């Protein structure tokens, strides 16, 4: 790849090395120059540009990123569409991210243009979370380097990155008591344990309480095992002190085997790992009575994901084992930490706002949003696409004939907001919808209720491109060079959007913040099709574009 000053007459097909902003012209770094672009540059008074020209053995950044992503990822991960040399790898389901650090390091050492970044090994993720990102720096990567990365992946027994979904379903809890142990303490432990299990998709099926003596505890353990739980948890009234203490002794009396006692994680030092038959058994440390993150969570997550936990695994947890020093470690609950105190998601959270308040003046007496399209009301198509996408939550703004529109969406899990001032124009619906959004979202995709052919895949492509830190705080779909809908807006623009007046959307802000606009080309003309007239309605009620 060569960077050099190129006369405009020779620049067609080159990639801009730097953004160009002159007059009303704005072209981003990495943009591939077309003949039309060159005419605009010439009209703006430029005679040349600094451009990157790919060598014969260079692979364009998007194609290169897609190849590295395919090489690095295993089961449970999905690649987002490549954009500006980046492919984000997203969790296909809830579970635990399994990382081979040596494998990732080997890929990162092949060539400086190829980078792979991941969440920490054994991070708990939710469906849609970003687990890793591949970034090509900049514009292209050599074919030889890409081939080396692919050979490195093939040579390994398992991919260097994959997701283990939560597999265990049920757990039983046995609690012991001493004189002075109150039911309040045991009840609290039951609730905290049930909540902790729920975060790894398990349920607490049964609980038994017994005295803190080996012989009676062994009977309670045997009775709990007879119910066939996937996991047995034992919370002692007194902390385990050694392998001959009450809990390990009771486990052995019940036919079990103690695998390991103690762990280099604080809080969580006094955890006991055992097994009865094929069922894992954990003797809980005292910190398990607290909802805050502790070493028990780390072991529980691995077991819940169906991963084996050996004494060596536990003894290898010492680096990073001072949990009080790292309160921001990602946690399994979507969007929040285990104690509810902080953020957990690694990827931006995008809400969807469906505007469905208009009066359909150009349609005559009919409310176009209620007109049937493929057997469903038109507005239902827009809402269903939002619900099927990565956007969450979905907020619908109603206005004209609000009750009928709400009835058309009655069986859908959406937040409905009424705009009583709908006659004043689109800006009032924007204001009502923005005010109803959660405070912890990073952005919103604005969907129009009269665009029934926009798909969830298009919305997800826009979400994948959203990255305010990389200059993509506003994301716009384009088809054959024309800008369409829906658009994604970062939270930073909400106040400006709420201040708009009249029957206008937020498009006037595009000119004001042109340097933050990312255009995402899509093959689907639906992003240009909003139904305003009876003739347009007749056009969209024909067979869908993907119909056989």
C-alpha positions in Angstrom: 0.0 0.0 0.0 1.4 3.4 -1.0 0.4 6.8 0.3 1.1 9.7 -2.1 -0.2 12.9 -3.6 -2.3 11.9 -6.6 -3.6 14.3 -9.3 -7.4 14.2 -9.5 -7.2 13.0 -13.1 -5.6 9.8 -11.7 -7.4 9.4 -8.4 -10.5 7.4 -9.4 -10.6 4.2 -7.3 -8.0 5.5 -4.8 -8.7 5.7 -1.1 -8.6 9.0 0.7 -5.7 9.0 3.2 -7.3 12.0 5.1 -10.8 13.4 5.3 -11.6 16.2 2.9 -13.9 19.1 4.2 -14.1 22.1 1.9 -17.1 24.2 1.4 -20.1 22.0 1.4 -18.0 18.9 0.5 -17.3 16.3 3.2 -15.5 13.0 2.3 -14.3 10.7 5.0 -10.9 9.1 5.4 -10.8 5.8 3.6 -13.5 6.8 1.2 -13.0 5.2 -2.3 -13.1 8.0 -4.9 -15.6 7.7 -7.7 -15.8 9.8 -10.9 -18.6 11.9 -9.3 -16.4 12.5 -6.2 -13.6 13.7 -8.4 -15.9 16.2 -10.2 -17.0 17.5 -6.8 -13.4 17.8 -5.6 -12.4 19.7 -8.7 -15.4 22.0 -8.3 -14.3 22.7 -4.8 -10.9 23.9 -6.1 -8.7 20.9 -5.5 -6.2 19.7 -8.0 -4.9 16.6 -6.1 -5.5 14.5 -3.0 -3.4 12.5 -0.7 -4.5 8.9 -1.4 -3.7 5.3 -0.5 -3.2 3.0 -3.5 -3.4 -0.7 -2.8 -0.7 -2.9 -4.1 -1.5 -6.1 -6.1 -1.1 -8.3 -3.0 -3.2 -6.0 -0.7 -6.7 -7.0 0.4 -9.2 -4.2 1.1 -9.8 -3.5 4.9 -13.4 -4.8 4.9 -12.6 -8.0 3.1 -9.5 -8.5 5.2 -11.4 -8.0 8.5 -14.1 -10.5 7.4 -11.5 -13.1 6.7 -9.7 -12.6 10.1 -13.1 -12.7 11.9 -14.0 -16.0 10.2 -10.6 -17.4 11.2 -10.7 -16.3 14.9 -14.3 -17.2 15.9 -15.9 -20.5 16.8 -19.4 -21.6 17.9 -21.7 -19.1 19.6 -20.4 -16.0 17.9 -21.8 -14.1 14.9 -19.9 -11.5 12.8 -21.4 -8.1 12.3 -21.1 -6.7 8.7 -17.6 -5.3 8.0 -17.4 -1.5 8.2 -14.4 0.8 7.8 -12.1 -2.2 8.3 -13.8 -3.5 11.4 -15.9 -6.6 12.2 -17.4 -6.9 15.6 -18.0 -10.5 16.9 -21.3 -10.7 18.7 -22.6 -13.2 21.2 -25.3 -15.4 19.6 -26.7 -16.3 23.0 -26.1 -15.8 26.7 -23.0 -17.6 28.0 -19.3 -17.5 28.8 -16.6 -16.4 26.4 -13.8 -18.9 26.1 -10.5 -17.4 24.9 -7.2 -19.0 24.0 -4.8 -16.1 24.8 -2.0 -17.8 22.9 -4.1 -18.2 19.8 -5.2 -14.5 19.9 -1.6 -13.4 20.6 -0.3 -15.5 17.6 -2.8 -13.7 15.3 -1.9 -10.3 16.6 1.8 -11.0 16.0 1.4 -11.9 12.3 1.3 -8.3 11.0 0.8 -4.9 12.4 -2.1 -4.2 10.1 -4.1 -7.1 11.7 -5.5 -6.6 15.2 -7.9 -8.8 17.3 -9.2 -7.5 20.7 -11.4 -9.5 23.0 -13.2 -9.3 26.3 -11.4 -11.1 29.2 -11.3 -14.8 29.1 -14.4 -16.3 30.8 -16.3 -13.1 30.6 -20.0 -13.6 30.9 -21.9 -12.1 28.0 -25.5 -11.6 26.9 -27.0 -12.2 23.5 -25.9 -9.3 21.2 -23.0 -8.2 23.3 -19.7 -7.5 21.5 -17.3 -10.3 22.5 -14.4 -9.2 20.3 -13.5 -6.9 17.5 -11.2 -7.3 14.4 -9.7 -4.1 13.1 -7.5 -3.7 10.0 -5.1 -0.7 10.3 -5.3 1.1 7.9 -7.3 0.4 4.7 -5.8 -2.9 3.7 -3.7 -6.0 4.8 -1.3 -8.1 2.8 -2.6 -11.3 1.4 0.4 -13.2 2.8 -0.4 -12.0 6.4 -4.1 -12.9 6.0 -3.1 -16.4 4.8 -0.8 -16.8 7.8 -3.6 -15.9 10.2 -5.9 -18.4 8.6 -3.2 -21.1 8.7 -2.6 -20.4 12.4 -6.3 -20.9 13.1 -6.6 -24.1 11.1 -3.6 -25.5 13.0 -5.4 -25.3 16.4 -7.6 -28.0 17.7 -10.3 -25.4 18.6 -10.9 -21.8 17.5 -9.1 -19.2 19.7 -12.5 -17.6 20.5 -15.9 -19.3 21.1 -18.9 -19.0 23.3 -20.1 -21.6 25.8 -23.8 -21.1 26.3 -25.3 -21.7 29.7 -26.1 -25.4 29.9 -26.9 -26.4 33.4 -30.6 -25.9 34.3 -31.3 -26.8 37.9 -29.6 -26.5 41.3 -30.4 -27.6 44.8 -29.3 -25.7 48.0 -28.6 -27.2 51.4 -28.0 -24.8 54.3 -26.8 -25.7 57.8 -27.6 -23.9 61.0 -26.0 -23.6 64.4 -27.7 -22.4 67.6 -28.3 -18.7 67.0 -28.6 -19.0 63.2 -31.7 -17.1 62.3 -34.2 -17.9 59.6 -33.7 -14.4 58.3 -30.1 -15.2 57.4 -31.1 -18.4 55.7 -34.0 -16.8 53.8 -31.6 -14.0 52.6 -29.1 -16.6 51.4 -31.8 -18.5 49.6 -32.9 -15.3 47.7 -29.4 -14.2 46.8 -28.5 -17.7 45.6 -31.6 -17.9 43.5 -30.9 -14.5 41.9 -27.2 -15.5 41.3 -28.3 -18.7 39.6 -30.9 -16.8 37.4 -28.0 -14.7 36.0 -26.6 -17.9 34.5 -30.0 -19.2 33.3 -30.4 -21.7 36.2 -33.2 -22.1 38.7 -33.0 -23.1 42.3 -35.4 -26.0 42.4 -35.2 -27.1 46.0 -33.7 -26.1 49.4 -33.1 -28.1 52.6 -32.1 -26.9 56.0 -30.4 -29.0 58.6 -28.1 -28.9 61.6 -24.4 -28.2 61.2 -23.3 -31.8 61.9 -21.7 -34.3 59.4 -24.1 -37.1 59.8 -27.3 -35.1 59.4 -25.8 -33.0 56.7 -24.9 -36.1 54.8 -28.5 -37.3 54.9 -29.7 -33.9 53.6 -27.1 -34.1 50.8 -28.3 -37.6 49.8 -31.9 -36.5 49.8 -31.1 -33.4 47.6 -29.1 -35.6 45.2 -32.1 -37.9 44.8 -34.0 -35.1 43.1 -31.4 -35.1 40.3 -30.1 -31.5 40.3 -27.5 -30.4 37.8 -25.6 -28.7 40.6 -25.6 -29.0 44.4 -24.7 -26.0 46.6 -24.0 -26.3 50.3 -23.9 -23.1 52.5 -22.5 -23.9 55.9 -23.4 -22.0 59.0 -19.7 -21.9 59.8 -16.9 -21.3 57.3 -15.0 -24.4 56.1 -11.6 -24.6 57.9 -10.0 -27.7 56.4 -10.7 -30.9 54.4 -11.9 -32.7 57.6 -14.5 -30.0 58.5 -18.3 -30.6 58.5 -19.0 -29.9 54.9 -16.3 -32.0 53.2 -16.9 -34.8 55.7 -20.6 -34.8 54.9 -20.0 -34.9 51.2 -17.7 -37.9 51.5 -20.3 -39.7 53.8 -22.9 -39.1 51.0 -20.6 -40.9 48.5 -18.9 -37.8 47.1 -15.3 -36.9 46.5 -13.6 -33.6 47.4 -11.5 -32.3 44.5 -10.1 -29.1 45.9 -10.4 -26.7 48.9 -9.5 -23.0 48.8 -8.9 -20.6 46.0 -6.5 -17.6 45.3 -9.5 -15.2 45.0 -10.5 -12.8 47.7 -13.4 -12.7 48.6 -14.0 -16.4 48.0 -10.9 -18.1 49.5 -12.8 -20.8 51.3 -14.6 -22.4 48.4 -14.8 -26.2 48.2 -15.0 -28.1 44.9 -16.4 -31.6 45.0 -18.4 -34.1 43.0 -21.0 -36.8 43.7 -21.1 -39.1 40.7 -21.2 -36.7 37.7 -22.8 -33.9 39.6 -20.6 -31.0 40.7 -20.9 -29.9 44.3 -19.7 -26.5 45.7 -19.2 -25.8 49.4 -19.8 -22.1 49.5 -17.6 -19.4 51.0 -19.2 -17.0 53.4 -19.1 -14.2 50.8 -21.7 -16.2 48.8 -24.3 -14.7 51.1 -23.6 -11.4 49.5 -24.8 -10.4 46.1 -21.5 -8.8 45.3 -19.1 -10.4 42.8 -16.8 -12.9 44.4 -14.8 -16.0 43.5 -17.8 -18.2 43.8 -19.3 -16.4 40.7 -16.3 -17.3 38.6 -16.5 -21.0 39.4 -20.3 -21.0 39.1 -20.2 -19.4 35.6 -17.8 -22.0 34.3 -19.9 -24.9 35.6 -23.1 -23.3 34.4 -21.6 -23.2 30.9 -20.8 -26.9 31.0 -17.1 -26.3 31.3 -15.0 -28.6 33.5 -13.3 -27.0 36.5 -10.2 -28.7 37.8 -8.0 -27.9 40.8 -5.5 -26.4 38.4 -8.2 -24.1 37.0 -8.9 -22.8 40.4 -5.3 -22.4 41.4 -4.8 -20.4 38.2 -7.2 -17.6 39.3 -4.7 -15.7 41.4 -3.7 -13.1 38.8 -6.6 -10.6 38.9 -8.0 -12.4 42.0 -8.3 -9.4 44.2 -11.9 -8.6 43.2 -12.3 -5.6 45.4 -9.7 -3.9 43.2 -11.6 -4.4 39.9 -15.3 -3.5 40.5 -15.8 -2.9 36.8 -15.3 -6.5 35.7 -18.0 -7.5 33.2 -20.9 -9.4 34.7 -23.6 -11.6 33.3 -26.7 -9.5 33.9 -27.5 -7.7 30.7 -26.5 -4.0 31.1 -25.7 -4.1 34.8 -23.1 -5.6 37.1 -23.8 -8.5 39.4 -24.7 -6.1 42.3 -26.6 -3.8 40.0 -24.1 -1.0 40.6 -22.5 -0.5 37.2 -22.5 -1.2 33.5 -21.6 -4.6 32.1 -22.3 -4.6 28.4 -19.3 -4.3 26.1 -21.3 -3.0 23.1 -23.5 0.1 22.7 -27.1 -0.2 23.7 -29.4 1.1 21.0 -33.1 1.6 21.5 -35.7 1.8 18.7 -38.2 4.6 18.4 -41.1 3.9 16.0 -43.0 7.1 15.0 -46.6 6.2 14.4 -48.6 9.3 15.3 -49.2 10.9 11.8 -52.5 11.8 10.3 -51.9 10.4 6.8 -53.3 13.5 5.2 -52.1 12.5 1.7 -54.0 9.2 1.9 -57.4 10.7 2.1 -59.7 9.3 4.9 -57.7 6.2 5.5 -55.1 5.8 8.2 -52.2 4.3 6.2 -50.6 2.9 9.3 -53.6 0.5 9.7 -53.7 -0.4 6.1 -53.0 -4.2 5.6 -49.7 -5.1 4.1 -49.2 -8.9 3.7 -52.0 -9.5 6.1 -50.7 -7.2 8.9 -51.2 -3.5 9.6 -48.5 -1.4 8.0 -47.3 -0.2 11.4 -46.9 -3.7 12.6 -44.2 -4.4 10.0 -42.1 -1.5 11.2 -42.5 -2.5 14.9 -41.8 -6.2 14.2 -38.6 -5.3 12.3 -37.5 -3.3 15.3 -38.4 -6.1 17.8 -36.5 -8.7 15.7 -33.4 -6.4 15.6 -30.7 -5.9 18.2 -32.4 -2.7 19.3 -33.9 -2.8 22.8 -36.3 -1.5 24.0 -38.8 -0.6 21.3 -40.8 2.5 22.0 -43.8 3.4 19.8 -45.2 6.9 19.6 -48.9 7.1 18.8 -51.1 10.1 18.1 -53.8 10.1 15.4 -56.2 7.3 16.1 -54.0 6.2 18.9 -56.4 3.5 20.2 -56.6 1.8 16.9 -52.9 1.8 16.4 -52.4 0.5 19.9 -54.8 -2.3 19.2 -52.9 -3.2 16.1 -49.8 -3.7 18.3 -51.6 -5.2 21.3 -49.7 -8.5 21.4 -46.2 -7.0 21.0 -43.8 -6.2 23.8 -43.3 -2.5 23.2 -43.5 0.7 25.2 -46.3 2.9 23.9 -46.2 6.7 24.3 -49.0 9.0 23.3 -48.3 12.3 21.6 -51.5 14.4 22.1 -49.9 17.3 20.1 -49.5 15.1 17.0 -51.2 17.7 14.7 -48.2 20.1 15.4 -45.9 17.9 13.4 -43.2 15.2 13.5 -41.0 17.1 16.0 -43.6 16.7 18.7 -43.5 12.9 18.3 -39.7 13.0 18.4 -39.9 14.9 21.7 -42.4 12.5 23.2 -40.4 9.5 22.2 -37.0 10.7 23.3 -38.4 11.6 26.7 -39.6 8.0 27.1 -36.3 6.3 26.3 -34.2 4.7 29.1 -31.4 6.9 30.5 -28.7 4.3 30.0 -29.0 3.9 26.2 -26.2 5.0 23.9 -28.3 5.8 20.9 -31.6 5.4 19.2 -32.7 4.2 15.8 -35.6 6.3 14.5 -38.0 4.1 12.5 -41.0 5.4 10.6 -44.2 3.5 10.9 -45.0 4.0 7.2 -41.9 2.1 6.0 -43.2 -1.5 6.1 -40.4 -3.1 4.0 -37.4 -2.1 6.2 -36.0 -5.3 7.7 -34.3 -6.2 11.0 -31.2 -7.0 9.1 -30.9 -3.4 7.8 -31.4 -2.1 11.4 -28.7 -4.5 12.6 -26.3 -3.4 9.9 -26.7 0.2 11.1 -26.2 -0.8 14.7 -23.0 -2.6 13.8 -21.7 0.6 12.2 -22.5 2.9 15.2 -19.4 4.1 17.0 -19.4 7.7 18.2 -15.8 7.4 19.4 -14.7 6.6 15.8 -16.7 9.4 14.3 -19.9 7.4 13.6 -22.4 9.0 16.0 -25.0 9.3 13.3 -25.6 6.4 11.0 -27.6 6.7 7.7 -28.4 3.9 5.2 -27.9 4.7 1.5 -29.2 2.8 -1.5 -27.6 3.6 -4.9 -26.2 6.8 -3.5 -29.4 8.1 -1.9 -29.9 8.5 1.8 -32.8 6.8 3.4 -34.3 5.7 6.7 -34.0 4.6 9.5 -31.2 6.6 11.1 -29.3 6.0 14.3 -28.5 9.0 16.6 -26.1 9.0 19.5 -27.4 10.3 22.9 -25.2 13.4 22.4 -27.8 14.7 19.9 -31.0 14.0 21.9 -31.2 17.5 23.3 -30.9 19.1 19.9 -33.5 16.7 18.5 -35.9 17.5 21.3 -35.5 21.3 20.5 -36.7 21.0 16.9 -40.1 22.5 16.0 -42.7 22.0 13.4 -43.3 19.1 11.0 -39.7 18.2 10.5 -37.6 15.3 11.7 -34.0 15.4 12.8 -32.5 15.5 9.3 -31.6 19.3 9.6 -29.0 18.2 12.2 -27.2 16.1 9.5 -25.7 19.2 8.0 -24.7 20.6 11.3 -22.9 17.4 12.3 -21.7 16.1 9.0 -18.3 15.0 10.4 -20.2 12.4 12.6 -22.3 11.0 9.8 -21.6 7.5 8.6 -23.2 6.4 5.4 -23.9 2.6 5.2 -24.6 1.3 1.7 -27.4 -1.4 1.7 -28.8 -3.4 -1.2 -32.3 -3.0 0.0 -34.4 -0.2 -1.7 -36.8 -0.4 1.2 -34.8 2.3 3.0 -36.1 4.8 0.4 -39.7 3.7 0.4 -42.2 5.4 2.7 -45.9 5.1 1.9 -47.5 8.5 1.5 -50.1 8.0 -1.2 -52.7 5.4 -2.3 -50.5 4.7 -5.3 -47.5 3.9 -3.1 -49.6 1.7 -0.9 -50.7 -0.3 -3.9 -47.1 -0.7 -4.9 -46.0 -2.1 -1.5 -49.0 -4.4 -1.1 -47.8 -6.4 -4.1 -45.5 -9.5 -3.5 -42.6 -8.8 -1.1 -39.2 -8.3 -2.7 -38.0 -11.7 -1.3 -41.2 -13.6 -2.4 -40.6 -16.6 -4.6 
